[in-house]
Amino acid sequence: MTPYELAKLIHMELSPIAPRLSAAINRALVDIGEGSALVGLGPGTHENDNVSFQESETINAKASEAEGALAKIHEMMWKLEEHSSWNVIIDKKPGNRGKPIELLYTLVRMKGAL
């Protein structure tokens, strides 16, 4: 699966649930990409350079929908990790039932293991 196909699939699945995560993954896959084999490019653009950035999002979901939304997010993260060198670390702010879910995403491209 190409990065463009993967970005399109993830966008279709995640944009209704987590639009900021969908946009961040699109940036990771399409704008930043997997890196180039060429030498002498700027920092973060070589294929062996580690790259990371963060995005945050508040998801307004009912308690019954929240678990389904998080499950869909994790399903798409497995797809991302399976077809690219990008990983997403998801931090969930502890909250009460009935409150919006606050998430912090850290997108990381590492050629080695996390």
N, CA, C and O atoms as a Tinker XYZ file with bonds, in Angstrom:
   456  protein
     1  N      0.846000   -1.166000    0.000000    73     2
     2  CA     0.000000    0.000000    0.000000    64     1     3
     3  C      0.900000    1.240000    0.000000    63     2     4     5
     4  O      1.814000    1.353000    0.817000    81     3
     5  N      0.632000    2.159000   -0.918000    73     3     6
     6  CA     1.431000    3.384000   -1.004000    64     5     7
     7  C      1.039000    4.345000    0.126000    63     6     8     9
     8  O     -0.036000    4.213000    0.711000    81     7
     9  N      1.914000    5.310000    0.430000    73     7    10
    10  CA     1.557000    6.285000    1.462000    64     9    11
    11  C      0.276000    7.053000    1.124000    63    10    12    13
    12  O     -0.497000    7.390000    2.021000    81    11
    13  N      0.050000    7.328000   -0.143000    73    11    14
    14  CA    -1.155000    8.062000   -0.547000    64    13    15
    15  C     -2.412000    7.224000   -0.334000    63    14    16    17
    16  O     -3.430000    7.736000    0.130000    81    15
    17  N     -2.342000    5.939000   -0.673000    73    15    18
    18  CA    -3.482000    5.045000   -0.445000    64    17    19
    19  C     -3.761000    4.897000    1.045000    63    18    20    21
    20  O     -4.916000    4.903000    1.473000    81    19
    21  N     -2.702000    4.765000    1.828000    73    19    22
    22  CA    -2.852000    4.638000    3.271000    64    21    23
    23  C     -3.442000    5.915000    3.868000    63    22    24    25
    24  O     -4.328000    5.849000    4.720000    81    23
    25  N     -2.957000    7.070000    3.427000    73    23    26
    26  CA    -3.483000    8.348000    3.916000    64    25    27
    27  C     -4.964000    8.488000    3.569000    63    26    28    29
    28  O     -5.751000    8.970000    4.383000    81    27
    29  N     -5.338000    8.072000    2.375000    73    27    30
    30  CA    -6.738000    8.155000    1.953000    64    29    31
    31  C     -7.617000    7.234000    2.795000    63    30    32    33
    32  O     -8.695000    7.636000    3.233000    81    31
    33  N     -7.164000    6.000000    3.024000    73    31    34
    34  CA    -7.917000    5.040000    3.837000    64    33    35
    35  C     -8.101000    5.571000    5.258000    63    34    36    37
    36  O     -9.207000    5.545000    5.797000    81    35
    37  N     -7.021000    6.048000    5.855000    73    35    38
    38  CA    -7.089000    6.544000    7.226000    64    37    39
    39  C     -7.970000    7.786000    7.300000    63    38    40    41
    40  O     -8.726000    7.957000    8.257000    81    39
    41  N     -7.875000    8.652000    6.291000    73    39    42
    42  CA    -8.730000    9.842000    6.280000    64    41    43
    43  C    -10.210000    9.460000    6.220000    63    42    44    45
    44  O    -11.028000   10.031000    6.941000    81    43
    45  N    -10.550000    8.510000    5.373000    73    43    46
    46  CA   -11.951000    8.081000    5.251000    64    45    47
    47  C    -12.470000    7.510000    6.566000    63    46    48    49
    48  O    -13.623000    7.742000    6.928000    81    47
    49  N    -11.641000    6.777000    7.274000    73    47    50
    50  CA   -12.059000    6.124000    8.512000    64    49    51
    51  C    -12.034000    7.059000    9.724000    63    50    52    53
    52  O    -12.909000    6.983000   10.586000    81    51
    53  N    -11.033000    7.939000    9.788000    73    51    54
    54  CA   -10.838000    8.736000   11.003000    64    53    55
    55  C    -11.398000   10.148000   10.964000    63    54    56    57
    56  O    -11.703000   10.709000   12.016000    81    55
    57  N    -11.543000   10.736000    9.790000    73    55    58
    58  CA   -11.957000   12.145000    9.751000    64    57    59
    59  C    -13.302000   12.405000   10.425000    63    58    60    61
    60  O    -13.465000   13.474000   11.013000    81    59
    61  N    -14.288000   11.483000   10.374000    73    59    62
    62  CA   -15.525000   11.764000   11.120000    64    61    63
    63  C    -15.353000   11.675000   12.640000    63    62    64    65
    64  O    -16.102000   12.304000   13.386000    81    63
    65  N    -14.374000   10.900000   13.096000    73    63    66
    66  CA   -14.177000   10.662000   14.529000    64    65    67
    67  C    -13.117000   11.595000   15.108000    63    66    68    69
    68  O    -13.343000   12.255000   16.122000    81    67
    69  N    -11.965000   11.640000   14.458000    73    67    70
    70  CA   -10.803000   12.389000   14.958000    64    69    71
    71  C    -10.162000   13.151000   13.797000    63    70    72    73
    72  O     -9.137000   12.717000   13.270000    81    71
    73  N    -10.749000   14.281000   13.391000    73    71    74
    74  CA   -10.237000   14.998000   12.219000    64    73    75
    75  C     -8.811000   15.535000   12.370000    63    74    76    77
    76  O     -8.071000   15.584000   11.387000    81    75
    77  N     -8.418000   15.931000   13.558000    73    75    78
    78  CA    -7.049000   16.444000   13.736000    64    77    79
    79  C     -6.019000   15.331000   13.640000    63    78    80    81
    80  O     -4.926000   15.544000   13.115000    81    79
    81  N     -6.352000   14.151000   14.138000    73    79    82
    82  CA    -5.458000   13.005000   13.989000    64    81    83
    83  C     -5.353000   12.625000   12.522000    63    82    84    85
    84  O     -4.259000   12.339000   12.034000    81    83
    85  N     -6.463000   12.619000   11.820000    73    83    86
    86  CA    -6.464000   12.312000   10.396000    64    85    87
    87  C     -5.560000   13.282000    9.627000    63    86    88    89
    88  O     -4.783000   12.861000    8.769000    81    87
    89  N     -5.661000   14.567000    9.932000    73    87    90
    90  CA    -4.826000   15.578000    9.276000    64    89    91
    91  C     -3.348000   15.396000    9.630000    63    90    92    93
    92  O     -2.478000   15.568000    8.776000    81    91
    93  N     -3.068000   15.052000   10.878000    73    91    94
    94  CA    -1.677000   14.844000   11.303000    64    93    95
    95  C     -1.073000   13.639000   10.596000    63    94    96    97
    96  O      0.092000   13.675000   10.199000    81    95
    97  N     -1.844000   12.580000   10.435000    73    95    98
    98  CA    -1.340000   11.395000    9.740000    64    97    99
    99  C     -1.127000   11.708000    8.269000    63    98   100   101
   100  O     -0.162000   11.237000    7.667000    81    99
   101  N     -2.026000   12.504000    7.681000    73    99   102
   102  CA    -1.839000   12.916000    6.292000    64   101   103
   103  C     -0.534000   13.703000    6.148000    63   102   104   105
   104  O      0.214000   13.498000    5.192000    81   103
   105  N     -0.265000   14.595000    7.089000    73   103   106
   106  CA     0.988000   15.356000    7.077000    64   105   107
   107  C      2.186000   14.417000    7.178000    63   106   108   109
   108  O      3.171000   14.569000    6.455000    81   107
   109  N      2.090000   13.443000    8.086000    73   107   110
   110  CA     3.193000   12.508000    8.282000    64   109   111
   111  C      3.460000   11.685000    7.019000    63   110   112   113
   112  O      4.608000   11.545000    6.598000    81   111
   113  N      2.404000   11.144000    6.421000    73   111   114
   114  CA     2.574000   10.254000    5.280000    64   113   115
   115  C      2.877000   10.980000    3.976000    63   114   116   117
   116  O      3.701000   10.521000    3.185000    81   115
   117  N      2.215000   12.109000    3.748000    73   115   118
   118  CA     2.323000   12.776000    2.454000    64   117   119
   119  C      3.345000   13.908000    2.471000    63   118   120   121
   120  O      4.194000   13.977000    1.582000    81   119
   121  N      3.284000   14.790000    3.454000    73   119   122
   122  CA     4.194000   15.942000    3.473000    64   121   123
   123  C      5.600000   15.560000    3.923000    63   122   124   125
   124  O      6.580000   15.902000    3.262000    81   123
   125  N      5.699000   14.853000    5.044000    73   123   126
   126  CA     7.021000   14.480000    5.570000    64   125   127
   127  C      7.485000   13.182000    4.923000    63   126   128   129
   128  O      8.630000   13.087000    4.480000    81   127
   129  N      6.613000   12.184000    4.864000    73   127   130
   130  CA     6.910000   10.925000    4.182000    64   129   131
   131  C      7.873000   10.028000    4.916000    63   130   132   133
   132  O      8.083000   10.142000    6.123000    81   131
   133  N      8.450000    9.136000    4.146000    73   131   134
   134  CA     9.388000    8.154000    4.687000    64   133   135
   135  C     10.828000    8.641000    4.640000    63   134   136   137
   136  O     11.723000    7.957000    5.136000    81   135
   137  N     11.066000    9.794000    4.059000    73   135   138
   138  CA    12.417000   10.330000    3.950000    64   137   139
   139  C     13.078000    9.918000    2.655000    63   138   140   141
   140  O     12.664000    8.955000    2.009000    81   139
   141  N     14.095000   10.643000    2.286000    73   139   142
   142  CA    14.794000   10.413000    1.031000    64   141   143
   143  C     16.131000    9.727000    1.276000    63   142   144   145
   144  O     16.755000    9.908000    2.322000    81   143
   145  N     16.558000    8.943000    0.303000    73   143   146
   146  CA    17.864000    8.293000    0.395000    64   145   147
   147  C     18.980000    9.268000    0.033000    63   146   148   149
   148  O     20.155000    8.962000    0.236000    81   147
   149  N     18.630000   10.436000   -0.501000    73   147   150
   150  CA    19.630000   11.423000   -0.885000    64   149   151
   151  C     20.298000   12.021000    0.354000    63   150   152   153
   152  O     19.666000   12.180000    1.398000    81   151
   153  N     21.566000   12.345000    0.222000    73   151   154
   154  CA    22.339000   12.924000    1.320000    64   153   155
   155  C     22.411000   14.433000    1.110000    63   154   156   157
   156  O     22.412000   14.898000   -0.030000    81   155
   157  N     22.471000   15.195000    2.188000    73   155   158
   158  CA    22.650000   16.631000    2.100000    64   157   159
   159  C     21.356000   17.420000    2.159000    63   158   160   161
   160  O     21.369000   18.641000    2.008000    81   159
   161  N     20.246000   16.744000    2.376000    73   159   162
   162  CA    18.983000   17.447000    2.525000    64   161   163
   163  C     18.885000   17.975000    3.954000    63   162   164   165
   164  O     19.718000   17.645000    4.798000    81   163
   165  N     17.890000   18.775000    4.219000    73   163   166
   166  CA    17.730000   19.372000    5.542000    64   165   167
   167  C     17.467000   18.347000    6.631000    63   166   168   169
   168  O     17.191000   17.185000    6.334000    81   167
   169  N     17.549000   18.764000    7.889000    73   167   170
   170  CA    17.312000   17.855000    9.010000    64   169   171
   171  C     15.909000   17.244000    8.944000    63   170   172   173
   172  O     14.928000   17.937000    8.674000    81   171
   173  N     15.833000   15.956000    9.191000    73   171   174
   174  CA    14.554000   15.258000    9.203000    64   173   175
   175  C     14.096000   14.765000    7.852000    63   174   176   177
   176  O     13.070000   14.092000    7.757000    81   175
   177  N     14.830000   15.082000    6.808000    73   175   178
   178  CA    14.392000   14.677000    5.470000    64   177   179
   179  C     15.107000   13.438000    4.942000    63   178   180   181
   180  O     14.682000   12.869000    3.936000    81   179
   181  N     16.179000   13.010000    5.594000    73   179   182
   182  CA    16.847000   11.775000    5.184000    64   181   183
   183  C     16.074000   10.592000    5.744000    63   182   184   185
   184  O     15.467000   10.700000    6.809000    81   183
   185  N     16.087000    9.470000    5.044000    73   183   186
   186  CA    15.294000    8.309000    5.453000    64   185   187
   187  C     15.677000    7.748000    6.821000    63   186   188   189
   188  O     14.859000    7.079000    7.452000    81   187
   189  N     16.887000    7.998000    7.292000    73   187   190
   190  CA    17.307000    7.479000    8.598000    64   189   191
   191  C     17.138000    8.502000    9.720000    63   190   192   193
   192  O     17.466000    8.216000   10.872000    81   191
   193  N     16.633000    9.684000    9.395000    73   191   194
   194  CA    16.407000   10.705000   10.418000    64   193   195
   195  C     15.141000   10.387000   11.203000    63   194   196   197
   196  O     14.114000   10.019000   10.633000    81   195
   197  N     15.233000   10.534000   12.510000    73   195   198
   198  CA    14.045000   10.397000   13.346000    64   197   199
   199  C     13.282000   11.717000   13.323000    63   198   200   201
   200  O     13.879000   12.789000   13.418000    81   199
   201  N     11.973000   11.632000   13.196000    73   199   202
   202  CA    11.118000   12.813000   13.124000    64   201   203
   203  C      9.953000   12.610000   14.068000    63   202   204   205
   204  O      9.432000   11.500000   14.178000    81   203
   205  N      9.533000   13.673000   14.758000    73   203   206
   206  CA     8.343000   13.575000   15.595000    64   205   207
   207  C      7.651000   14.927000   15.658000    63   206   208   209
   208  O      8.283000   15.974000   15.521000    81   207
   209  N      6.350000   14.885000   15.865000    73   207   210
   210  CA     5.568000   16.086000   16.119000    64   209   211
   211  C      4.319000   15.690000   16.877000    63   210   212   213
   212  O      3.959000   14.515000   16.937000    81   211
   213  N      3.655000   16.694000   17.464000    73   211   214
   214  CA     2.484000   16.422000   18.300000    64   213   215
   215  C      1.254000   17.156000   17.785000    63   214   216   217
   216  O      1.342000   18.185000   17.116000    81   215
   217  N      0.124000   16.593000   18.118000    73   215   218
   218  CA    -1.185000   17.185000   17.823000    64   217   219
   219  C     -2.103000   16.825000   18.971000    63   218   220   221
   220  O     -1.976000   15.748000   19.553000    81   219
   221  N     -3.027000   17.712000   19.306000    73   219   222
   222  CA    -3.989000   17.406000   20.370000    64   221   223
   223  C     -5.397000   17.574000   19.828000    63   222   224   225
   224  O     -5.625000   18.263000   18.834000    81   223
   225  N     -6.328000   16.931000   20.500000    73   223   226
   226  CA    -7.701000   16.935000   20.012000    64   225   227
   227  C     -8.650000   16.629000   21.154000    63   226   228   229
   228  O     -8.329000   15.872000   22.070000    81   227
   229  N     -9.812000   17.228000   21.082000    73   227   230
   230  CA   -10.891000   16.933000   22.008000    64   229   231
   231  C    -12.007000   16.284000   21.210000    63   230   232   233
   232  O    -12.490000   16.849000   20.229000    81   231
   233  N    -12.413000   15.098000   21.632000    73   231   234
   234  CA   -13.469000   14.367000   20.945000    64   233   235
   235  C    -14.724000   14.412000   21.796000    63   234   236   237
   236  O    -14.742000   13.935000   22.931000    81   235
   237  N    -15.762000   14.988000   21.234000    73   235   238
   238  CA   -17.042000   15.059000   21.924000    64   237   239
   239  C    -17.860000   13.835000   21.542000    63   238   240   241
   240  O    -18.527000   13.821000   20.507000    81   239
   241  N    -17.805000   12.829000   22.365000    73   239   242
   242  CA   -18.554000   11.597000   22.111000    64   241   243
   243  C    -19.290000   11.203000   23.381000    63   242   244   245
   244  O    -18.813000   11.422000   24.495000    81   243
   245  N    -20.442000   10.625000   23.187000    73   243   246
   246  CA   -21.185000   10.095000   24.327000    64   245   247
   247  C    -20.397000    8.933000   24.914000    63   246   248   249
   248  O    -19.561000    8.338000   24.234000    81   247
   249  N    -20.656000    8.617000   26.148000    73   247   250
   250  CA   -19.928000    7.531000   26.817000    64   249   251
   251  C    -20.047000    6.225000   26.039000    63   250   252   253
   252  O    -19.086000    5.460000   25.958000    81   251
   253  N    -21.216000    5.967000   25.472000    73   251   254
   254  CA   -21.415000    4.720000   24.729000    64   253   255
   255  C    -20.631000    4.713000   23.419000    63   254   256   257
   256  O    -20.273000    3.646000   22.919000    81   255
   257  N    -20.358000    5.904000   22.852000    73   255   258
   258  CA   -19.639000    5.995000   21.582000    64   257   259
   259  C    -18.138000    6.134000   21.769000    63   258   260   261
   260  O    -17.377000    5.883000   20.835000    81   259
   261  N    -17.703000    6.525000   22.945000    73   259   262
   262  CA   -16.294000    6.818000   23.182000    64   261   263
   263  C    -15.410000    5.588000   22.978000    63   262   264   265
   264  O    -14.355000    5.679000   22.351000    81   263
   265  N    -15.834000    4.450000   23.502000    73   263   266
   266  CA   -15.025000    3.240000   23.353000    64   265   267
   267  C    -14.918000    2.826000   21.895000    63   266   268   269
   268  O    -13.857000    2.383000   21.455000    81   267
   269  N    -16.009000    2.963000   21.136000    73   267   270
   270  CA   -15.979000    2.647000   19.709000    64   269   271
   271  C    -15.054000    3.572000   18.945000    63   270   272   273
   272  O    -14.345000    3.135000   18.039000    81   271
   273  N    -15.055000    4.858000   19.306000    73   271   274
   274  CA   -14.174000    5.825000   18.656000    64   273   275
   275  C    -12.710000    5.484000   18.934000    63   274   276   277
   276  O    -11.882000    5.505000   18.024000    81   275
   277  N    -12.395000    5.175000   20.183000    73   275   278
   278  CA   -11.018000    4.812000   20.525000    64   277   279
   279  C    -10.603000    3.508000   19.855000    63   278   280   281
   280  O     -9.451000    3.367000   19.444000    81   279
   281  N    -11.513000    2.561000   19.740000    73   279   282
   282  CA   -11.209000    1.299000   19.063000    64   281   283
   283  C    -10.898000    1.543000   17.593000    63   282   284   285
   284  O     -9.968000    0.943000   17.053000    81   283
   285  N    -11.656000    2.412000   16.938000    73   283   286
   286  CA   -11.421000    2.728000   15.523000    64   285   287
   287  C    -10.082000    3.431000   15.359000    63   286   288   289
   288  O     -9.350000    3.159000   14.408000    81   287
   289  N     -9.755000    4.335000   16.282000    73   287   290
   290  CA    -8.465000    5.020000   16.225000    64   289   291
   291  C     -7.330000    4.005000   16.331000    63   290   292   293
   292  O     -6.378000    4.058000   15.552000    81   291
   293  N     -7.422000    3.082000   17.285000    73   291   294
   294  CA    -6.365000    2.079000   17.459000    64   293   295
   295  C     -6.275000    1.142000   16.250000    63   294   296   297
   296  O     -5.179000    0.737000   15.865000    81   295
   297  N     -7.401000    0.799000   15.660000    73   295   298
   298  CA    -7.396000   -0.041000   14.459000    64   297   299
   299  C     -6.615000    0.635000   13.329000    63   298   300   301
   300  O     -5.823000   -0.009000   12.641000    81   299
   301  N     -6.845000    1.935000   13.145000    73   299   302
   302  CA    -6.138000    2.660000   12.086000    64   301   303
   303  C     -4.658000    2.842000   12.420000    63   302   304   305
   304  O     -3.828000    2.914000   11.514000    81   303
   305  N     -4.317000    2.919000   13.711000    73   303   306
   306  CA    -2.909000    3.035000   14.084000    64   305   307
   307  C     -2.156000    1.746000   13.757000    63   306   308   309
   308  O     -0.986000    1.782000   13.375000    81   307
   309  N     -2.839000    0.600000   13.910000    73   307   310
   310  CA    -2.207000   -0.670000   13.529000    64   309   311
   311  C     -1.949000   -0.702000   12.028000    63   310   312   313
   312  O     -0.904000   -1.183000   11.591000    81   311
   313  N     -2.895000   -0.190000   11.228000    73   311   314
   314  CA    -2.707000   -0.111000    9.776000    64   313   315
   315  C     -1.511000    0.779000    9.452000    63   314   316   317
   316  O     -0.684000    0.440000    8.606000    81   315
   317  N     -1.427000    1.919000   10.131000    73   315   318
   318  CA    -0.332000    2.851000    9.899000    64   317   319
   319  C      1.011000    2.194000   10.204000    63   318   320   321
   320  O      1.951000    2.295000    9.415000    81   319
   321  N      1.097000    1.526000   11.342000    73   319   322
   322  CA     2.356000    0.890000   11.738000    64   321   323
   323  C      2.715000   -0.282000   10.830000    63   322   324   325
   324  O      3.892000   -0.573000   10.615000    81   323
   325  N      1.708000   -0.942000   10.307000    73   323   326
   326  CA     1.933000   -2.092000    9.427000    64   325   327
   327  C      2.475000   -1.663000    8.063000    63   326   328   329
   328  O      3.267000   -2.387000    7.459000    81   327
   329  N      2.055000   -0.490000    7.570000    73   327   330
   330  CA     2.386000   -0.077000    6.207000    64   329   331
   331  C      3.328000    1.116000    6.116000    63   330   332   333
   332  O      3.559000    1.628000    5.021000    81   331
   333  N      3.880000    1.573000    7.242000    73   331   334
   334  CA     4.823000    2.695000    7.197000    64   333   335
   335  C      5.770000    2.596000    8.391000    63   334   336   337
   336  O      5.651000    1.705000    9.231000    81   335
   337  N      6.705000    3.528000    8.440000    73   335   338
   338  CA     7.623000    3.558000    9.591000    64   337   339
   339  C      7.139000    4.543000   10.653000    63   338   340   341
   340  O      7.872000    4.841000   11.596000    81   339
   341  N      5.921000    5.049000   10.511000    73   339   342
   342  CA     5.334000    5.979000   11.482000    64   341   343
   343  C      4.607000    5.224000   12.587000    63   342   344   345
   344  O      3.959000    4.206000   12.343000    81   343
   345  N      4.728000    5.736000   13.795000    73   343   346
   346  CA     3.995000    5.236000   14.961000    64   345   347
   347  C      3.296000    6.411000   15.624000    63   346   348   349
   348  O      3.758000    7.550000   15.543000    81   347
   349  N      2.184000    6.125000   16.278000    73   347   350
   350  CA     1.460000    7.165000   17.002000    64   349   351
   351  C      1.333000    6.739000   18.454000    63   350   352   353
   352  O      0.851000    5.648000   18.759000    81   351
   353  N      1.770000    7.612000   19.337000    73   351   354
   354  CA     1.610000    7.391000   20.772000    64   353   355
   355  C      0.418000    8.243000   21.186000    63   354   356   357
   356  O      0.402000    9.453000   20.958000    81   355
   357  N     -0.561000    7.617000   21.785000    73   355   358
   358  CA    -1.788000    8.315000   22.160000    64   357   359
   359  C     -1.856000    8.417000   23.673000    63   358   360   361
   360  O     -1.854000    7.407000   24.377000    81   359
   361  N     -1.918000    9.649000   24.165000    73   359   362
   362  CA    -2.096000    9.901000   25.595000    64   361   363
   363  C     -3.505000   10.429000   25.804000    63   362   364   365
   364  O     -3.927000   11.388000   25.158000    81   363
   365  N     -4.223000    9.790000   26.712000    73   363   366
   366  CA    -5.593000   10.194000   27.011000    64   365   367
   367  C     -5.609000   10.854000   28.379000    63   366   368   369
   368  O     -5.145000   10.287000   29.368000    81   367
   369  N     -6.148000   12.056000   28.414000    73   367   370
   370  CA    -6.252000   12.761000   29.689000    64   369   371
   371  C     -7.346000   12.104000   30.508000    63   370   372   373
   372  O     -8.448000   11.882000   30.007000    81   371
   373  N     -7.058000   11.795000   31.744000    73   371   374
   374  CA    -8.099000   11.194000   32.582000    64   373   375
   375  C     -9.276000   12.153000   32.707000    63   374   376   377
   376  O     -9.093000   13.357000   32.886000    81   375
   377  N    -10.455000   11.622000   32.614000    73   375   378
   378  CA   -11.636000   12.462000   32.706000    64   377   379
   379  C    -12.803000   11.691000   33.279000    63   378   380   381
   380  O    -12.721000   10.488000   33.527000    81   379
   381  N    -13.856000   12.389000   33.478000    73   379   382
   382  CA   -15.069000   11.783000   34.018000    64   381   383
   383  C    -15.981000   11.359000   32.879000    63   382   384   385
   384  O    -15.882000   11.863000   31.760000    81   383
   385  N    -16.854000   10.439000   33.181000    73   383   386
   386  CA   -17.840000   10.020000   32.193000    64   385   387
   387  C    -18.720000   11.209000   31.830000    63   386   388   389
   388  O    -19.084000   12.022000   32.679000    81   387
   389  N    -19.048000   11.286000   30.552000    73   387   390
   390  CA   -19.885000   12.374000   30.088000    64   389   391
   391  C    -19.094000   13.608000   29.662000    63   390   392   393
   392  O    -19.654000   14.522000   29.057000    81   391
   393  N    -17.815000   13.641000   29.968000    73   391   394
   394  CA   -16.957000   14.760000   29.570000    64   393   395
   395  C    -16.308000   14.417000   28.229000    63   394   396   397
   396  O    -16.170000   13.240000   27.895000    81   395
   397  N    -15.907000   15.432000   27.458000    73   395   398
   398  CA   -15.200000   15.157000   26.202000    64   397   399
   399  C    -13.878000   14.431000   26.464000    63   398   400   401
   400  O    -13.256000   14.600000   27.513000    81   399
   401  N    -13.470000   13.631000   25.501000    73   399   402
   402  CA   -12.199000   12.903000   25.598000    64   401   403
   403  C    -11.097000   13.821000   25.082000    63   402   404   405
   404  O    -11.183000   14.321000   23.961000    81   403
   405  N    -10.075000   14.044000   25.882000    73   403   406
   406  CA    -8.944000   14.862000   25.463000    64   405   407
   407  C     -7.771000   13.944000   25.166000    63   406   408   409
   408  O     -7.335000   13.173000   26.021000    81   407
   409  N     -7.260000   14.037000   23.920000    73   407   410
   410  CA    -6.178000   13.170000   23.469000    64   409   411
   411  C     -4.990000   14.000000   23.003000    63   410   412   413
   412  O     -5.156000   15.072000   22.420000    81   411
   413  N     -3.801000   13.496000   23.266000    73   411   414
   414  CA    -2.569000   14.075000   22.755000    64   413   415
   415  C     -1.899000   12.998000   21.913000    63   414   416   417
   416  O     -1.633000   11.897000   22.395000    81   415
   417  N     -1.631000   13.321000   20.665000    73   415   418
   418  CA    -0.988000   12.374000   19.744000    64   417   419
   419  C      0.448000   12.798000   19.527000    63   418   420   421
   420  O      0.722000   13.974000   19.286000    81   419
   421  N      1.360000   11.859000   19.610000    73   419   422
   422  CA     2.748000   12.089000   19.245000    64   421   423
   423  C      3.054000   11.173000   18.078000    63   422   424   425
   424  O      3.053000    9.952000   18.234000    81   423
   425  N      3.315000   11.740000   16.911000    73   423   426
   426  CA     3.633000   10.968000   15.721000    64   425   427
   427  C      5.137000   10.896000   15.599000    63   426   428   429
   428  O      5.820000   11.918000   15.657000    81   427
   429  N      5.657000    9.694000   15.431000    73   427   430
   430  CA     7.095000    9.453000   15.446000    64   429   431
   431  C      7.467000    8.591000   14.256000    63   430   432   433
   432  O      6.841000    7.561000   14.005000    81   431
   433  N      8.504000    9.020000   13.513000    73   431   434
   434  CA     9.072000    8.184000   12.452000    64   433   435
   435  C     10.465000    7.789000   12.902000    63   434   436   437
   436  O     11.382000    8.608000   12.964000    81   435
   437  N     10.594000    6.508000   13.215000    73   435   438
   438  CA    11.892000    5.970000   13.634000    64   437   439
   439  C     12.163000    4.723000   12.824000    63   438   440   441
   440  O     11.273000    3.892000   12.644000    81   439
   441  N     13.368000    4.582000   12.340000    73   439   442
   442  CA    13.716000    3.390000   11.580000    64   441   443
   443  C     13.976000    2.211000   12.510000    63   442   444   445
   444  O     13.879000    1.057000   12.093000    81   443
   445  N     14.304000    2.494000   13.764000    73   443   446
   446  CA    14.488000    1.439000   14.755000    64   445   447
   447  C     13.220000    1.265000   15.553000    63   446   448   449
   448  O     12.222000    1.935000   15.284000    81   447
   449  N     13.237000    0.391000   16.516000    73   447   450
   450  CA    12.058000    0.160000   17.363000    64   449   451
   451  C     11.900000    1.279000   18.373000    63   450   452   453
   452  O     12.869000    1.934000   18.755000    81   451
   453  N     10.649000    1.490000   18.803000    73   451   454
   454  CA    10.377000    2.501000   19.838000    64   453   455
   455  C     10.849000    2.013000   21.187000    63   454   456
   456  O     10.709000    2.721000   22.184000    81   455
